[in-house]
Each structure stands twice: as C-alpha cells, then as structure tokens.
Amino acid sequence: MTEKTESQHTADKITKTAFHHGDLKEALLHACYLVISEQGAEHFSLADACRRAGVSTAAPYKHFRDRDEILAILIARGFEMMTEQLQARVTEAGRGTLPGIVAMGHAYIEFAVTEQHIFRLMFGRNPELKQEARALKSGTDCFTNVIEEVAIFCAAQEYTGDPKPLAVRLWTFVHGVACLQIDEDYDVVAPETDVMAMIAATTPNLLADVLQS
C-alpha cells in the first residue's frame, strides 16, 4: 500500500475534524474532493468518499439529492477557488497592467496543474452537471472576473473597445495551453516548451489591439 503524503494526512485530519464537529455535509464534500483529486472524476466512487469520511453509504443522501449534486457543488467550488487564485495573482502583479494579465494566465495554468482532476471535472463533458444552477453561476462569475480584469487593463490603456472578445481570446489560448500541459502533450511533441514563458510572450500579441491603440 502506498504511504500517504503529509498533505493527504492533513486533508484526512480536516475531514475528520469537520465530521466530529457535526458538519457532516462539509466532511462528505471534502472527502469527495479528496477522492476526485487522487483518482479523477471518471473513477469517482461515492462509497470511497464515505469510507474516507468514516460514514455509512447512506449518509450522503441525508444532505444531497444524488451523486450529481455533489459533483455540481464541487464544480462550483472549483470555479470559486480558481477565481480567488486569479484575483490574488492579478492584485499582486498589478491590476490594469500587462504583468497583471500575464499573471492571471500563469495562475490559470498553475490551478490546472495543481488541481487537474478538479479542473477536468469543471470542464468535463457532462452538460447536466455544468448546467446545474450553482455550477453555472460560479463558472460564469469566474469568466466575468476575467472580463472585468481585461476591462480595467483596457481602461488603463485608454482603449474604448469591447473587452469581452479580448477576454475570450486570452481564455481560449490559456485554456488550450492548460489542457495540453496536464495531458502531457508538450512532453511528447515539444518537451522543451516553457509554458509560462510562452504565455508571457504571447499575451501582448493577443492584446495588440489595446497596446497599439
């Protein structure tokens, strides 16, 4: 049996603490998050999460409609976590600046790599999960935040055009890079690729309309 890492022991402790403090719903959600983070959503078993939380397999149905409701909540929380990380990095690098926009792209890649199984769940091919109200709102809010940051950048450059197409352009590029990175495709066809340097170099080109205004 593979030994648990320090972070897994810490996560287990968090789950048990939540459970013993009577917050069974949060303990179950955290256990589900851990199972997906380790095994991927395609191999997710609610029974495994129940064992992780130390509860019966009937326990989740006291708090959740079904397995899909749990996954939809985790998708929503994934987008909320991504939004927080993107905002933090932009603020650190400077809102309304090119380094801030680059930092936002870097944060996107870092989230995808660090939380790749949750990232795959967030952008998975199950339309019912992605259309669940909370998941849809969190995903929309996340992209709205990207648009807002691009809008602040445009205003700082005195660019009066619509920031949304620029945000879509940036997201399309960075999301594609993130998927190639976590699928290890660069390792196969271009192992010398420095994705962070590529984002830094390409972002000004994607914002050429603004920078040349």
N, C-alpha and C positions, 0 to 999 in steps of 0.2 A: 504494500500500500504506500502511495506517495505521501511524504510528510507534508503537513500544512505549512504554508509560509506564515511569517509574522502577521501580514495583513489579513490573511484568512482567519487566524486566531482572533485578531482584533474584531473582525467582522462578526464572527461567531459570538463573541462576547457581547457585542452591541445587540445582536438578535436576542440573546438570552436575557439581557438586561431589560429590553423592551417588553419581553414576554412576562418576566417576573414582576414588572411594574404594572401589569394589567393591560398593556397596549397590544393585544393580540393581533389586531389588524395591521399595525405597523411592523410587528415582528414577522408576520407572514409575508408582507410586501418586501421586507428586507431579505428574508430567506429566498424568496422568488428571484429577487435581483441577484443574489449571490449565485444561485444555481445557473441562471442565464449567463452571468458574467464568466462563469467557469466552463459551461457546456455549450452555450449558444441556444437561441430560442427554438431552433429546429429540433433540439434534443430535450427541450424543457419538459420536466415532469412535475406536476403539482404534488405528487406523492413524495418526490425527492425534497421539495421545499418544506413539506410538512415534517419530514424526518429532520431536516435541518433546524426547524423551529421547535422541534420536540413536541408536536401536537398530533392529534389524530387526523386522518384524511378527511374527516367530516368537518373539521374546524373551519376551513376557508368558507364554507357555504353559509356560515353564520354572519359573514361580513361581505361576501361578494356573490354576485349573481352566478358567475361561472369563471372558467379559466380565462376566457377572452377579456372579461372585465379587468382582471388582474393585469394582463398584458397591456391593455389600453392605458391603465394607470401608470405602468412602468414606462410606456412610450411618452406619456405626458411629462413625467418626471425627468426623463432623459432630455427632452427639449428644454425643460426649465433649467436643468443643470448646464446644458450647453450654453443657453442664453447668459447665465451668470458668468460662466468662464469667458465667453466672448466679450461681455461688457467689462469684466475686470481687466482683460488684456488691453482693450482699446483705451480705457481710462489710464492705465499705466503708461502706455506708449504716447498718448496724447489724442484726445478727441478732436476731430476736424482736421487731422493731419494724415499725410500719406503713410508715415510709420504706424499710425493707429489702424489704418485699413489693412496694412500688411500684417500687423499683429493679430487682427481679427481672423485673417486667413490662417495664420500659424496656429491660433487657438483651436480653430475648426479641425485642423489636421491632428493636433495633439489629443483632442477629445475623441476623434475617430479611432486613433491608435490605442489610447488608454482604455476606452470603453467600447471596443469594437463589436462585441456581441450585442450590447445595448444599441449601438449605432445601427447595426444591421436590422435589429428589431424595429427601430424608429423609421427606417426607410425600406422596410420589407414589402413583400408583395401581397399582403393581406389587406385588401381595401376596406373590409369591415372594421378592422382594428384602427386603421388610420382615419376613418371617418367617425369614430366614436367621439362624442362631443368634447370631452376633456382633452383627448389626444389631438384632435383637430385644432382646438383653440391654442394649445401650447405650441404646436408646430407653426401655426400662423403667427403667433406672437413672436416666436423666435425669428422668423423671416422678417417680420415687421421691424424688429430691432435692428436687423442688418440694413434695411432700407433707411431707417432713421439715422444710423451712423453714416451712411453714404450721403444722406441729405445734409448732415452737418458738415461733412467734408466739402460737398458742392457749394454750400453757402460760404464757407471759408475761402473758397476759390472764386467766389462771385459768379458761379455757374448757375444759370437760371433754368436749365433743362430739367426734365423729369428724372429723379434719382432712381426710380424703380427699375427701369431697363438696365441701368448700370449695376444695380444690386443683383439682378438676375444673372447678368454676365459674370460677375465675380463669384457668385454662388455656384453657377454651373461649372466654372473652372475648378474651384477649390474642392467641390464635392467629387468631381471626377478624379482629381488627384488623390483625395482621401480613399476612394474606393480602390483605386489601383494600388495604393500603398498597403492597405490592410489585406488585400488579396495577394500581396507579394508579387504582383506582376512586374514591378520595376526590377525586382531581384532576378527575374528570368531574362527580361529583354534589355534592361538598361541598369545594371547594378551600380553603376557609378552615379546615378541620379541623386542629387541633393534636393529633396522636395521643398525644403524651407527656402533654400536659395532660389529655386525656380519660382516660387510664389512671390518672393521679394522682387525678382527681376521682371516678372510678367504683370504684376498688378498695375504698375504705371502705364503699361501698354493698354490694359483693359479700361483704364481711366483717362485715356488720351484726350477724349472729348472735353473733359473737365480741365485737365492740366494745360491744354492748348487754347482754352477759351480766353 
